[in-house]
Amino acid sequence: MSQDVLTAREQAFAQEYIAAKSYIEAYRLAGYATENMKPETISRRAIDVAQRPRVAARIAQLQAEAAERNGVNLDRVIEDLAAVAFSDITRVVSYSDGEFRVKSFEMLSNADQRAIKKVRVRCAVEGHGKQTRHIEYIEIDLHDKLAALDKLARHLGLYGRDNTQKGDASLAALYELVQGRTRGLPCSREEEEGD
């Protein structure tokens, strides 16, 4: 068998991983023997299967196909993250005369609509008899703005840039190394003098 051809179990592993998003679960569902194995052994073996180049390539291919089928692409993900990251509750709710008013959903921009995580409507009764009033409470939760900002900053490499601006030469060199721009870390002055 060619090293590029997946075995039936490897193919099943890749398929199950796409469905379960767990190497361990994929390993079990693909039919690998797991009885009498410690959880650590199962985990290690599942990772070993996932790291085989042909299996990793198949998983990447299946993920790309799923993303294409569902219209998922980097621009769309960034657009949704930006909608949350730059959301502003004042575009959803207004305040005047001592009252909050929820703006009409149709009046909200598409980005503002996507930033809304949950809308809860609760009804309460206040007073008795002829004084009874029905009051409607509306609660609006937006998605986590800080988490979205963090994900955008990581994607754009803002944390890495921030680290290089701090002036720490070793950290800057490590960042450059990770980015593939240099061949190694600079040696310390003591090592340079000793050579």
C-alpha positions in Angstrom: 0.0 0.0 0.0 1.3 3.5 -0.9 2.2 5.7 2.0 -0.2 8.4 0.5 -3.2 6.1 0.6 -5.3 6.1 3.7 -6.4 2.9 5.3 -10.1 2.4 5.9 -9.6 3.2 9.6 -7.6 6.3 8.9 -10.3 7.5 6.5 -12.9 6.7 9.2 -10.8 8.6 11.8 -10.7 11.7 9.6 -14.4 11.6 8.9 -15.2 11.1 12.6 -12.8 13.8 13.7 -14.7 16.3 11.4 -18.0 15.3 13.1 -16.8 15.0 16.7 -13.9 17.5 16.8 -12.1 15.1 19.3 -9.2 12.9 18.3 -10.0 10.5 21.1 -13.7 10.1 20.1 -12.6 9.8 16.4 -10.1 7.1 17.4 -12.8 5.1 19.2 -15.5 5.6 16.5 -13.1 4.7 13.7 -12.8 1.2 15.2 -9.3 1.3 16.8 -9.1 -1.2 19.7 -9.4 0.8 22.9 -10.5 -1.8 25.5 -8.0 -2.5 28.2 -6.2 0.8 27.4 -5.6 3.6 29.8 -7.1 7.0 28.7 -3.5 8.4 28.3 -2.6 5.6 25.9 -5.8 6.2 23.9 -5.1 9.9 23.8 -1.4 9.4 22.7 -2.4 6.9 20.0 -5.2 9.1 18.7 -2.8 12.0 18.4 -0.3 9.8 16.6 -2.9 8.9 14.0 -4.0 12.5 13.6 -0.4 13.6 13.0 0.3 11.1 10.2 0.8 13.4 7.2 -1.8 11.6 5.0 -4.4 11.7 7.8 -3.7 15.4 8.6 -4.0 16.2 4.9 -7.3 14.4 4.7 -8.6 16.2 7.8 -7.6 19.5 6.3 -9.2 18.6 3.0 -12.5 17.6 4.7 -12.4 20.9 6.8 -11.9 22.9 3.6 -14.8 21.1 1.9 -17.1 21.7 4.8 -16.1 25.4 5.0 -16.7 25.8 1.3 -20.1 24.1 1.5 -21.2 26.3 4.3 -19.8 29.6 2.9 -17.2 29.9 5.6 -14.1 31.9 4.7 -11.6 34.1 6.4 -13.3 37.4 5.3 -16.7 36.3 6.6 -15.2 35.2 10.0 -13.3 38.5 10.4 -16.5 40.4 9.4 -18.5 38.7 12.1 -15.7 39.1 14.7 -15.5 42.8 13.8 -19.3 43.1 14.2 -19.1 41.9 17.7 -15.7 43.6 18.6 -17.0 47.0 17.5 -20.6 46.7 18.6 -22.1 49.5 20.6 -25.1 49.0 22.8 -26.2 52.5 22.1 -27.0 51.5 18.5 -29.4 48.9 19.9 -30.9 50.7 22.8 -31.7 54.4 23.3 -32.3 56.3 26.6 -34.5 59.3 26.9 -36.8 60.8 29.5 -35.6 58.2 32.1 -36.5 55.2 30.0 -34.6 52.7 27.9 -36.1 51.9 24.5 -35.1 49.0 22.3 -34.7 50.1 18.7 -36.7 48.3 16.1 -34.8 45.3 14.9 -35.4 46.3 11.3 -33.7 49.6 12.0 -30.5 47.9 13.1 -27.6 47.4 10.8 -26.7 43.8 9.8 -23.6 44.1 12.0 -25.5 45.3 15.0 -28.0 42.4 14.5 -25.2 39.9 14.4 -23.7 41.3 17.6 -26.8 40.4 19.6 -26.4 37.2 21.5 -29.8 36.9 23.2 -33.1 38.8 23.5 -35.2 37.9 26.5 -38.8 39.2 27.0 -40.3 38.8 30.4 -43.8 39.8 31.5 -44.7 40.9 35.0 -47.9 42.0 36.6 -47.8 45.0 38.9 -50.5 46.3 41.2 -54.0 44.8 42.1 -57.5 45.1 40.8 -58.2 48.1 38.6 -54.6 49.2 39.3 -53.1 46.1 37.6 -50.6 46.8 34.9 -48.8 44.3 32.7 -45.2 45.3 32.2 -42.9 43.9 29.6 -39.1 43.7 30.4 -36.7 43.2 27.5 -33.2 42.1 28.2 -30.6 42.2 25.4 -27.2 40.6 25.7 -24.5 41.3 23.1 -21.8 38.7 22.3 -18.5 39.0 24.3 -16.8 42.1 22.9 -13.5 41.5 24.6 -13.2 37.9 23.3 -13.9 39.1 19.8 -11.3 41.9 20.1 -8.8 39.4 21.4 -9.4 37.0 18.5 -9.0 39.8 16.0 -5.8 41.0 17.6 -4.4 37.5 17.6 -5.3 37.0 14.0 -3.8 40.3 12.9 -0.6 39.6 14.9 -1.1 42.7 17.1 0.2 40.9 20.2 3.4 39.9 18.4 4.0 43.4 17.2 3.4 44.7 20.7 6.0 42.3 22.0 8.6 43.5 19.5 8.0 47.1 20.3 8.9 46.6 24.0 12.6 46.6 23.2 13.4 43.2 24.5 15.9 41.9 21.9 15.5 38.2 22.8 11.8 38.4 22.7 11.9 40.2 19.4 14.3 37.6 18.0 12.1 34.8 19.1 9.2 36.5 17.4 11.2 36.8 14.2 12.3 33.2 14.5 8.7 32.0 14.9 7.8 34.1 11.8 10.5 32.3 9.9 12.6 35.5 9.3 15.8 34.5 11.0 17.8 31.3 11.5 18.3 31.4 15.3 18.3 33.4 18.4 21.2 35.8 19.1 23.7 34.5 21.5 24.4 36.4 24.8 27.4 38.7 25.1 29.2 36.1 27.3 28.9 33.5 24.6 30.1 35.9 22.0 33.2 36.8 24.1 33.9 33.1 24.8 34.0 32.2 21.1 
